[in-house]
């Protein structure tokens, strides 16, 4: 069943059991025969994910985008919407304050966007809020990829592959 991936090799979906049945595109990756060492590919994937979701680089990209973009503020905010935003912002601050690796980059983002328009500040705040989820996802993804990398190294060692 499935698509052939090599001479006489059927395609099979290999799920990471630690993913709990979640089919994540980032974890579904190496379901084919590779020319490169699979553990090395996973090592590169971990490096790229860490670079992509690095708090300093992420917040810098957001600040740069806000300086370049000029989103229009088209909605008159009611008091209840404003109050909801204030409470949400306080929750974001609490989350950030408990994470020293993100804290200074978050505050730097706010300083850079403070003098901009309301729409840019709101968009920067929304992107910083999205980072809350991405940071948690990054940690879980890297943990799972490292487990897969260890498994690949064990398979390689048991097969007697000494091409490293």
Number of C-alpha atoms within 10 A of each C-alpha: 6 9 10 12 14 11 7 7 12 13 15 13 12 12 16 17 10 11 13 8 9 12 11 12 7 12 18 13 14 13 12 16 13 11 6 8 16 17 20 14 15 22 16 12 17 20 12 12 15 16 13 13 17 18 22 18 13 20 24 17 13 19 24 15 14 22 13 10 10 12 14 10 12 7 7 7 10 9 9 9 10 11 12 12 14 12 11 13 15 12 13 17 15 12 14 20 15 10 10 9 13 20 17 16 19 25 15 15 23 17 12 17 22 13 10 14 14 14 16 23 20 17 17 24 20 14 15 23 19 11 20 15 10 15 16 10 13 18 13 13 19 20 14 18 19 17 15 20 19 14 13 17 17 13 13 17 11 9 9 9 11 7 6 6
